[in-house]
Amino acid sequence: MGALGLLILAVACANLGSLLLARGVAREREISIRLAVGAGSARLVRQLFTESLLLALLGSTVGVALGY
């Protein structure tokens, strides 16, 4: 039972990773436009980090709520 749970968790993590990669590729144009307009690299990194952190916090909150 534990091995099955770990397998499902591994598949979910791989799926999330591929979704984040696809989102990054889709946002490549947006990021290049922001750089052309004058946004700094640090600002872009901070924005992407904030979005990823918010996604992780929301996912963790939902996971804990479902686990409870």
C-alpha positions in Angstrom: 0.0 0.0 0.0 2.9 2.3 0.8 4.6 1.6 -2.5 1.4 2.4 -4.4 1.1 5.7 -2.5 4.7 6.6 -3.4 4.1 5.7 -7.0 1.0 8.0 -7.2 3.0 10.8 -5.5 5.8 10.4 -8.0 3.4 10.6 -10.9 1.7 13.7 -9.5 5.1 15.4 -9.0 6.2 14.6 -12.5 2.9 15.9 -13.9 3.3 19.1 -11.9 6.8 19.5 -13.2 5.7 19.2 -16.8 2.9 21.7 -16.2 5.4 24.2 -14.8 7.7 23.7 -17.8 4.8 24.1 -20.2 3.8 27.3 -18.4 7.3 28.6 -18.6 7.5 28.0 -22.3 4.2 29.7 -22.9 5.3 32.7 -20.9 8.6 33.1 -22.8 7.1 35.8 -25.0 5.7 37.7 -22.1 9.1 37.6 -20.3 11.0 38.8 -23.3 8.5 41.7 -23.8 8.9 42.7 -20.1 12.7 42.7 -20.6 12.4 44.8 -23.7 10.3 47.3 -22.0 12.8 47.7 -19.2 12.0 45.3 -16.4 15.1 44.1 -14.6 16.1 40.5 -14.3 15.8 40.6 -10.5 12.2 41.8 -10.8 11.3 39.0 -13.2 12.9 36.4 -11.0 11.1 37.8 -8.0 7.8 37.8 -9.8 8.2 34.2 -11.0 9.4 33.1 -7.5 6.4 34.8 -5.9 4.0 33.0 -8.3 5.6 29.6 -7.7 5.6 30.2 -3.9 1.9 31.1 -4.0 1.1 28.0 -6.0 3.0 25.8 -3.5 1.3 27.4 -0.5 -2.1 27.0 -2.0 -1.4 23.4 -3.0 0.0 22.6 0.5 -3.1 24.2 2.1 -5.4 22.1 0.0 -3.4 19.0 0.6 -3.4 19.5 4.4 -7.2 20.3 4.3 -7.9 17.1 2.4 -5.6 15.1 4.6 -7.3 16.3 7.7 
